[in-house]
Amino acid sequence: MPALLSPVLDLLTLQGTVTEAEAVTPRIRRLRIESPALADVAVRPGQQVRVMVGGGLTLRTYSIWRHDPAGAVELCVLDHPGDGPGARWARGAAVGDRVRLRKPEGTFVLRPDAAHHVFVGDETASVAFGAMLAALPEGARISGCVETETAADRLPLAHAGRLEWLTRGGSSLPDAVRRLAPAPGGIAYVAGEARTVQQIRQVLVREAGWERRAVVTKPFWAPGRRGLE
Ligand SMILES: Cc1cc2nc3c(=O)[nH]c(=O)nc-3n(C[C@H](O)[C@H](O)[C@H](O)COP(=O)(O)OP(=O)(O)OC[C@H]3O[C@@H](n4cnc5c(N)ncnc54)[C@H](O)[C@@H]3O)c2cc1C
């Protein structure tokens, strides 16, 4: 990266170091990135960071799996079949690598006071769900459906036993939500592949009678599109 760009990047991004890199499932790698600049930031469960990948000038977005107030974020990145620069970065990331990222941001976050929390999405969404679920107490009312390619791709989520787990190719996520038929009155968090997110929103709003504003959606990726955000 040209040295002239460095001061500009310092204003826009923070620098971190990869301090842990491990496979949590066969296709998902957990990366811990430490930086003193991450010590004094407030992070809401579900928020994300944008990471500079592909040699530096490409931004890709990843949910924060865990924030360590001592100064670190942990990401869980799926090695998807589209093989983009983000997936390649995560596949090759090694302890000691320097990385630039933007501060935590985003509004796809836990609404802690909801009477019922409904989580619906795929393996990419399950990272944000993991942070949100970890912040919920034992007594919280939780349900939802998570779809992964295989059972081995399931992240270890808090309250995982209260979710229905699907494998791709069987029942679709919208059909699983139809069967679940959650009664209105809570908050639904829906994320993952863009078209599926829209279909699930329609099931909740048109078929199950949910208010639109009670269904919080976030498209994370779409076939053929690059770096959705
Ligand atoms: C708010 C937010 C949070 C996100 N959090 C996470 C996260 O925690 N972990 C994570 O792994 N991803 C997460 N994503 C999704 C991730 O940012 C995208 O998948 C991103 O596009 C990957 O970049 P890439 O360079 O690997 O592929 P790109 O260059 O962006 O895409 C190349 C091609 O790959 C295909 N593709 C992309 N993603 C997938 C996928 N998941 N499955 C199958 N095919 C795919 C598409 O066909 C695409 O055209 C998040 C996205 C958003 C918006």
The ligand as a Gaussian input file, in Angstrom:
#p B3LYP/6-31G(d) Opt

LIG

0 1
 C      -23.813000      -6.811000       8.397000
 C      -23.143000      -8.014000       7.796000
 C      -22.554000      -8.951000       8.637000
 C      -21.944000     -10.090000       8.096000
 N      -21.360000     -10.986000       8.937000
 C      -20.723000     -12.067000       8.433000
 C      -20.048000     -12.991000       9.295000
 O      -20.029000     -12.809000      10.515000
 N      -19.426000     -14.058000       8.729000
 C      -19.425000     -14.268000       7.367000
 O      -18.837000     -15.258000       6.913000
 N      -20.047000     -13.411000       6.531000
 C      -20.683000     -12.317000       7.035000
 N      -21.299000     -11.435000       6.201000
 C      -21.319000     -11.749000       4.774000
 C      -20.043000     -11.299000       4.094000
 O      -19.790000      -9.924000       4.305000
 C      -20.237000     -11.544000       2.587000
 O      -20.426000     -12.891000       2.308000
 C      -19.120000     -10.996000       1.792000
 O      -19.603000     -10.651000       0.533000
 C      -17.990000     -11.984000       1.633000
 O      -16.970000     -11.388000       0.862000
 P      -16.105000     -12.215000      -0.129000
 O      -15.053000     -11.272000      -0.601000
 O      -15.729000     -13.512000       0.475000
 O      -17.098000     -12.554000      -1.349000
 P      -17.683000     -11.510000      -2.442000
 O      -16.627000     -11.037000      -3.367000
 O      -18.460000     -10.437000      -1.719000
 O      -18.701000     -12.446000      -3.198000
 C      -18.316000     -13.328000      -4.233000
 C      -19.462000     -14.247000      -4.515000
 O      -19.537000     -15.197000      -3.480000
 C      -20.866000     -15.598000      -3.245000
 N      -21.107000     -15.546000      -1.795000
 C      -20.852000     -14.512000      -0.941000
 N      -21.194000     -14.856000       0.314000
 C      -21.664000     -16.121000       0.258000
 C      -22.181000     -17.041000       1.220000
 N      -22.282000     -16.724000       2.507000
 N      -22.567000     -18.264000       0.796000
 C      -22.491000     -18.615000      -0.511000
 N      -22.012000     -17.793000      -1.464000
 C      -21.609000     -16.574000      -1.088000
 C      -21.753000     -14.678000      -4.067000
 O      -22.207000     -15.356000      -5.213000
 C      -20.828000     -13.568000      -4.466000
 O      -21.138000     -13.014000      -5.707000
 C      -21.908000     -10.280000       6.709000
 C      -22.488000      -9.313000       5.861000
 C      -23.092000      -8.190000       6.394000
 C      -23.701000      -7.183000       5.470000

